[in-house]
Amino acid sequence: MGPRRRRRKAVTPRRRAASPAPAAPAPHHPSAGRPLRHSLPSIWSSLWSSLWSPTSSPICSPGTSGFEGDPKSSEEHTPVVREICVKFTRGVDFNWQAHALLALQEAAEAFLVHLFEDAYLLSLHAGRVTLFPKDVQLARRIRGIQEGLG
């Protein structure tokens, strides 16, 4: 056995001294009469609401069309699908319908979201908040061949 470690003494937290109140702007200051443009919370709330609106969400909820709401994400997804298709069909390029690409994109996003949810639960079970690659690997291993895709 190695040497015993000494335990640190518990330190009680001390309160900070109250900070002085901010001084009011001088009356000769150019922005004294004008109201503030935006406060930080209002900027964040508008950004948050725009991210979670159903028409502009980067991850489309089931039943919504990525082509109507966010055409950019669909356009980025299409070349990747075509490249993978060419790899697996030995150079033969197939034509894809828009609805087929959309269905493939939604299925891939749903698979990844579910995988990351499971992996995050595993990281919480391990007592961590950070998601590690080993959590994703364990989630795929627990799912098995069918749900983990091999």
TIMI-865104 format. One record per atom (N, C-alpha, C): y, z, x negated. Coordinates in pm, whole numbers, padded with zeros to 5 digits, always signed. Example, Ala and Ser with C-alpha at 12.3 -4.5 7.8 and 13.67 -1.06 7.14 Angstrom:
// TIMI-865104
-00569+00780-01319/-00450+00780-01230/-00330+00780-01320/-00225+00708-01285/-00106+00714-01367/+00003+00787-01290/
***
This chain:
// TIMI-865104
-00119+00000-00083/+00000+00000+00000/+00125+00000-00088/+00224-00068-00041/+00347-00075-00115/+00436+00044-00088/+00552+00047-00148/+00644+00160-00126/+00694+00159+00018/+00718+00277+00069/+00769+00289+00205/+00916+00252+00210/+00950+00188+00316/+01091+00152+00334/+01163+00264+00406/+01283+00284+00366/+01364+00386+00433/+01430+00324+00555/+01433+00401+00658/+01501+00353+00780/+01650+00377+00767/+01723+00282+00820/+01868+00295+00818/+01911+00392+00926/+02016+00465+00898/+02068+00556+00998/+02135+00476+01108/+02118+00523+01230/+02182+00455+01343/+02332+00479+01336/+02406+00373+01342/+02551+00383+01337/+02604+00361+01477/+02683+00454+01524/+02739+00438+01658/+02856+00342+01649/+02865+00250+01743/+02976+00154+01738/+03108+00224+01767/+03209+00181+01697/+03342+00238+01716/+03426+00142+01797/+03513+00198+01875/+03602+00114+01955/+03714+00060+01868/+03751-00062+01899/+03863-00122+01827/+03994-00072+01886/+04093-00072+01804/+04226-00036+01854/+04276-00148+01942/+04349-00112+02045/+04400-00213+02138/+04496-00304+02063/+04480-00433+02085/+04569-00528+02019/+04702-00530+02092/+04810-00554+02020/+04941-00556+02086/+04950-00674+02182/+05023-00655+02289/+05039-00759+02390/+05117-00875+02329/+05081-00999+02365/+05155-01114+02310/+05299-01113+02360/+05386-01149+02269/+05528-01151+02304/+05558-01268+02395/+05651-01248+02486/+05692-01356+02576/+05770-01460+02496/+05758-01590+02534/+05832-01692+02459/+05983-01672+02472/+06050-01705+02366/+06196-01691+02365/+06256-01788+02466/+06366-01751+02530/+06425-01840+02630/+06475-01971+02574/+06506-01979+02447/+06554-02104+02388/+06439-02195+02345/+06314-02150+02365/+06198-02230+02328/+06187-02351+02421/+06157-02473+02371/+06155-02592+02457/+06052-02586+02569/+05941-02514+02552/+05839-02511+02656/+05853-02391+02748/+05965-02319+02739/+05980-02196+02818/+05987-02226+02966/+06052-02334+03007/+06067-02364+03149/+05953-02443+03208/+05869-02506+03123/+05761-02592+03171/+05633-02512+03193/+05556-02547+03296/+05426-02479+03313/+05325-02536+03213/+05219-02460+03188/+05114-02507+03099/+05041-02624+03163/+04998-02720+03081/+04930-02837+03135/+04794-02800+03192/+04705-02753+03107/+04570-02716+03149/+04530-02591+03074/+04463-02504+03142/+04404-02392+03072/+04262-02431+03032/+04209-02364+02934/+04077-02398+02884/+03968-02386+02991/+03967-02280+03073/+03863-02272+03177/+03867-02388+03275/+03987-02437+03309/+03992-02548+03403/+03940-02676+03339/+03961-02693+03209/+03908-02810+03140/+03756-02805+03139/+03700-02685+03107/+03555-02672+03103/+03494-02690+03241/+03559-02637+03344/+03500-02651+03478/+03502-02796+03524/+03609-02870+03490/+03610-03011+03529/+03506-03090+03451/+03488-03057+03323/+03386-03124+03243/+03248-03091+03297/+03225-02964+03330/+03095-02922+03382/+03063-02991+03514/+03163-02999+03602/+03137-03063+03731/+03113-03213+03715/+03179-03276+03617/+03156-03418+03596/+03018-03443+03537/+02970-03349+03454/+02837-03367+03397/+02728-03349+03501/+02750-03262+03599/+02646-03233+03696/+02663-03309+03826/+02760-03400+03833/+02770-03480+03954/+02652-03576+03958/+02594-03600+04076/+02472-03680+04081/+02491-03825+04039/+02614-03876+04041/+02631-04017+04007/+02644-04040+03857/+02687-03938+03781/+02708-03962+03639/+02617-03879+03551/+02513-03824+03605/+02423-03740+03527/+02344-03824+03429/+02337-03783+03301/+02259-03862+03205/+02110-03859+03236/+02063-03752+03296/+01925-03747+03340/+01928-03755+03491/+01882-03864+03545/+01891-03886+03688/+01795-03796+03762/+01842-03739+03871/+01752-03661+03953/+01663-03757+04031/+01545-03711+04076/+01455-03802+04147/+01521-03861+04270/+01503-03989+04288/+01559-04056+04404/+01693-04121+04379/+01757-04091+04265/+01884-04154+04235/+01861-04264+04135/+01943-04366+04142/+01926-04481+04056/+02017-04467+03934/+01960-04479+03817/+02039-04475+03695/+02126-04598+03680/+02088-04710+03743/+02167-04831+03733/+02295-04819+03812/+02293-04749+03924/+02414-04734+04004/+02506-04629+03944/+02449-04517+03900/+02530-04406+03855/+02578-04420+03713/+02489-04446+03621/+02523-04450+03480/+02456-04570+03414/+02518-04687+03422/+02452-04806+03368/+02434-04800+03217/+02515-04720+03148/+02504-04715+03003/+02369-04658+02959/+02322-04552+03026/+02195-04493+02985/+02080-04589+03013/+02091-04669+03119/+01987-04766+03151/+01986-04879+03050/+02105-04920+03007/+02115-05028+02909/+02060-04983+02773/+02074-04855+02741/+02021-04805+02616/+01870-04792+02621/+01817-04771+02739/+01674-04750+02757/+01597-04882+02752/+01656-04989+02800/+01588-05117+02812/+01538-05174+02678/+01620-05180+02573/+01569-05236+02446/+01453-05155+02388/+01455-05024+02408/+01346-04941+02357/+01216-04976+02428/+01223-04994+02559/+01104-05030+02637/+01051-05165+02593/+01140-05260+02575/+01097-05394+02532/+01033-05390+02393/+01090-05311+02302/+01035-05301+02167/+00894-05241+02169/+00876-05136+02248/+00744-05074+02259/+00645-05170+02323/+00691-05245+02423/+00605-05342+02491/+00558-05450+02394/+00647-05498+02309/+00610-05601+02212/+00509-05547+02112/+00524-05418+02072/+00429-05359+01978/+00289-05352+02036/+00278-05315+02162/+00147-05293+02221/+00085-05419+02279/+00161-05526+02293/+00105-05650+02348/+00091-05756+02241/+00096-05717+02117/+00078-05807+02002/+00175-05924+02002/+00302-05893+02024/+00405-05994+02011/+00442-06067+02138/+00369-06048+02247/+00401-06116+02372/+00510-06037+02443/+00618-06104+02477/+00730-06038+02543/+00718-06060+02694/+00714-05951+02769/+00705-05960+02914/+00843-05945+02976/+00858-06000+03095/+00980-05979+03172/+00965-05851+03253/+01069-05769+03255/+01064-05642+03326/+01159-05647+03445/+01111-05599+03559/+01199-05586+03675/+01285-05462+03655/+01402-05464+03717/+01494-05350+03703/+01432-05223+03760/+01361-05234+03871/+01300-05116+03932/+01186-05061+03846/+01116-05148+03777/+01008-05102+03688/+01066-05025+03570/+01177-05075+03514/+01242-05003+03404/+01295-04869+03451/+01351-04867+03571/+01404-04743+03626/+01292-04642+03650/+01180-04687+03705/+01067-04597+03729/+01012-04542+03597/+01004-04627+03496/+00957-04584+03365/+01051-04482+03303/+01181-04506+03317/+01279-04414+03261/+01273-04278+03331/+01263-04278+03462/+01257-04151+03535/+01130-04075+03503/+01017-04147+03489/+00892-04079+03456/+00898-04019+03315/+00957-04093+03221/+00969-04042+03084/+01059-03920+03079/+01171-03924+03152/+01262-03809+03154/+01196-03689+03219/+01123-03710+03328/+01055-03599+03394/+00950-03537+03303/+00877-03621+03229/+00776-03571+03136/+00840-03486+03028/+00950-03535+02970/+01015-03461+02862/+01077-03331+02910/+01138-03335+03028/+01198-03212+03081/+01090-03106+03104/+00978-03147+03163/+00869-03053+03188/+00811-03000+03057/+00798-03087+02958/+00746-03045+02828/+00838-02943+02762/+00969-02969+02766/+01063-02876+02705/+01072-02745+02782/+01055-02749+02913/+01051-02624+02990/+00933-02539+02946/+00815-02600+02934/+00696-02526+02890/+00714-02473+02748/+00769-02556+02660/+00788-02514+02521/+00888-02399+02512/+00991-02402+02595/+01090-02294+02594/+01028-02164+02644/+00943-02173+02745/+00873-02053+02792/+00785-01995+02680/+00723-02082+02601/+00642-02033+02490/+00728-01966+02383/+00846-02020+02359/+00934-01956+02260/+00982-01821+02311/+01009-01810+02442/+01048-01680+02497/+00932-01581+02488/+00810-01630+02509/+00693-01544+02499/+00676-01492+02357/+00714-01572+02259/+00706-01530+02119/+00822-01440+02080/+00914-01416+02172/+01027-01328+02143/+01142-01398+02076/+01148-01529+02090/+01256-01607+02029/+01335-01679+02137/+01454-01718+02102/+01535-01799+02193/+01541-01942+02143/+01522-01960+02014/+01528-02093+01954/+01397-02167+01976/+01408-02292+02012/+01290-02375+02034/+01250-02440+01902/+01126-02420+01861/+01075-02476+01737/+00976-02587+01768/+00953-02677+01671/+00853-02782+01693/+00714-02727+01725/+00682-02611+01668/+00550-02555+01696/+00535-02515+01842/+00647-02485+01911/+00641-02455+02054/+00606-02580+02134/+00665-02692+02096/+00636-02818+02165/+00491-02858+02140/+00445-02841+02015/+00307-02876+01983/+00208-02788+02060/+00239-02659+02072/+00151-02569+02145/+00152-02602+02295/+00268-02639+02347/+00275-02677+02489/+00189-02799+02516/+00194-02898+02426/+00110-03016+02443/-00038-02982+02429/-00070-02890+02339/-00209-02853+02319/-00264-02776+02440/-00183-02690+02498/-00227-02613+02615/-00244-02705+02735/-00157-02804+02750/-00167-02897+02862/-00298-02975+02862/-00347-03007+02746/-00470-03083+02737/-00444-03231+02718/-00550-03309+02722/-00539-03451+02691/-00464-03527+02801/-00490-03496+02926/-00431-03573+03035/-00280-03548+03046/-00240-03421+03055/-00099-03391+03078/-00017-03393+02949/-00081-03366+02835/-00009-03365+02709/-00006-03500+02642/-00076-03596+02700/-00088-03733+02647/-00140-03734+02505/-00249-03667+02487/-00329-03681+02373/-00313-03619+02247/
***
